[in-house]
Each structure stands twice: as C-alpha cells, then as structure tokens.
Amino acid sequence: MQRLYTLRRNKIRLKQHYKNMIKSWLIIGGVTLLVAMAANFVTPSDRKWFNRLRPSWLTFEFAIPFIWITIFICGAWSAYIAWENSKNWLLMGLYLLLEIVTIAYTPVMFRLRSLKIGTLIGATGAVIGLLLTLTVFPISGWAALLLVPYILWSPIGTYTTWEMMKLNPQDG
C-alpha cells in the first residue's frame, strides 16, 4: 500500500515537473516567431516586381515592419491569455490560422505577382481576425483588446493593396 502511495505521489510530481518545464508563453512566442520567419521567403525579383508597383502616396511604408511587429506581439500575448484562461486547442488553431494567412500575404502575392490574390488574402485575414476577436472576448476581454491593432491595421493594408491593384490593372 505504501509503495502504491509513493508511486502515485511521484507520478503527480512528475506531471507537475513537466507542466512547469515549458511555459505556454514560450511555446506561443516560439511558434509565432517561426511562422513569422516564413515571410522572408521572397526573392529579389519578387521585391523588384512589388517595388515597381508602389504608388507615390505610400509614404508610411517605413513604418509597416514596426506596425506588424507590434501586432504580432499583441497577437501572441492575446493567445497566451486566451490559452491560460481556456486551454482550448481549437482556439489556438484559430490563432495559428490567422498568423499563417497574415504571413502568406507577402510571399504568395509576390510569387504569383498578383495584387488581387494579395487583396483576397488580406481580406481573409481581416475576417478571421474579427471572428477570432469575437470568439476570444467571452474568454478574456484583455485577449480580445490585444487583437484590436490587427483589426484596425489589416483592413488598411488590404485597402492599400486594393488601391494598388486599381493603379496597376496589368498586375491585378
């Protein structure tokens, strides 16, 4: 009987050890970083194609990387809060889907040389972002609030691509 008690106690300690071994924020942050790195798979000719389409009124382009870094940090923080409050894998899948769609914008649009595809991907991300925010809100108001930068910026980026498509119909 004593041995059974000791085995159970050791099993509980082992579970607690593994539970505390890797923090959820570290996993969420790591996945966010790994997926975000996929955006770097563009060739110099892809960049050259896009740069030739850039309108003169696109003066805020220098700020776009900083905006997206902020959005991704807020998104990862939101995912962490949502996970800690729900332990819902389906919800984490929705966060991952949003990041994959968001990251796919540049490499897919550049590779296909299609502003129409870029606009479609951007609009898809905006819809997923809104649905995610509405899904997360009952779980945590803070997690939903951290998604607001995405909800605000994503339509701006999508609209910009749509306007570029109208200015460059041959590359639509």
RODOZA-334676 format. One record per residue (C-alpha): y, z, x; residue in one letter. Coordinates in steps of 0.05 Angstrom, whole numbers, plus 32768, in hexadecimal, padded with zeros to 4 digits. Layout:
YZXa
...
***
This chain:
800080008000m
802F80128039q
80207FD0805Br
80317FA9801Al
80737FCF8014y
80837FBF805Dt
80737F758053l
80A07F718016r
80D97F958039r
80D27F668075n
80D17F298047k
81127F408026i
81327F4C806Ar
811C7F078081l
813A7EE68042k
817B7F0B804Dq
817B7EF68096h
81737EAD8085y
81A57EB2804Ck
81D97ECD807Cn
81C57E9F80B5m
81ED7E6180A0i
82297E6D8074k
82367E3D803Bs
827C7E2E8053w
825F7E158094l
822E7DE78072i
82627DCC8042i
82957DC28079g
82617DA080A5g
824B7D70806Ev
82947D61805Et
82A17D5180A7l
82637D2680B0l
82717CFD8072v
82BB7CF58085a
82A77CD980C9m
82867C9E80A5a
82CC7C838096a
82D27C7180E0n
82A07C3880DAf
82D47C0180D8v
82DC7BC9810At
831C7BB1812Bp
83197B718102s
83147B9B80C3d
83537BC080D6r
83767B8080E8k
83657B6380A3w
83827BA08080f
83C07BA580ACn
83D47B5E809Ar
83D37B718050l
83FF7BAE8057r
843F7BA9802Fp
84837BBB804Cs
848D7BF4801Aw
844F7C198034l
847A7C46805Ft
84527C868056f
84137C6C8077e
841B7C9A80B3f
84127CD68085a
83D27CBD8063i
83A17CDB8096p
83C37D1F8090f
83C17D1B8045i
83777D0C8045w
83677D438077i
838A7D748049t
83657D58800Ci
83217D5E802Ff
832F7DA58046i
83437DB77FFEc
83047D947FE4g
82D67DB88013a
82F77DFA8003w
82EF7DEB7FB9s
82A67DDA7FC3a
829C7E1C7FE8y
82BC7E447FB0i
82957E1E7F7Ba
82537E297FA1w
825F7E737FABe
826D7E7A7F60n
82367E4E7F45s
82007E3E7F79k
81FA7DFB7F54n
81DC7DC37F7Dw
81EF7D8E7F49l
82377DA37F50l
82327D9C7F9Cm
82157D577F91g
82537D457F69l
82807D5D7FA2y
82567D337FD2l
825A7CF67FA5l
82A57CFD7FA2l
82AB7D007FEDe
827B7CC57FF7i
82A37C9A7FC6v
82E47CAF7FE6t
82CC7CA0802Di
82AC7C5E8017a
82F17C438004y
83077C2D8049t
82C77C138069p
82AE7BEF802Bv
82F27BD0801Am
82FD7BBB8062f
82B67B9F806Br
82B97B78802Al
83027B678035r
83107B747FECs
834B7B9B7FD1l
832B7B977F8Dk
82EE7BBD7FA6i
831D7BF07FC6g
83427BF97F85t
83007C017F5Fl
82E67C357F92i
83297C5A7F8Fg
83287C5C7F43a
82DF7C747F43t
82F37CAD7F72g
832D7CC07F46a
83007CC47F08v
82CA7CEC7F2Ei
83007D1A7F49g
831B7D277F04l
82D57D337EE7l
82C47D627F21l
83047D8A7F16t
82F67D917ECCl
82AE7DA67EDCt
82C37DD97F10v
82FC7DF87EE8f
82D07E267EBDp
82AC7E3D7EFDi
82EB7E4B7F26s
83347E3C7F18g
83427E3F7F63w
830B7E0B7F72a
832A7DDE7F3Da
83707DE97F58l
83597DD57F9El
83457D917F81l
838B7D837F66v
83A27D627FA7p
83697D307FA0y
837A7D237F57i
83C37D177F68l
83B97CEC7FA7w
837D7CC27F93s
83A27C9B7F5Cp
83DC7C8F7F8Di
83AC7C707FBFg
83897C487F89t
83CB7C2F7F6Dy
83E37C1C7FB3t
83A47BF27FBEt
83AC7BD27F79w
83F47BBF7F8Ae
83DD7BA37FCDm
83AA7B797FA6m
83E27B5B7F7Ck
840B7B4C7FBBl
83CE7B2D7FDDn
83A77B097FA6p
837E7AE17FD9q
83607B237FF2d
83547B417FADg
***
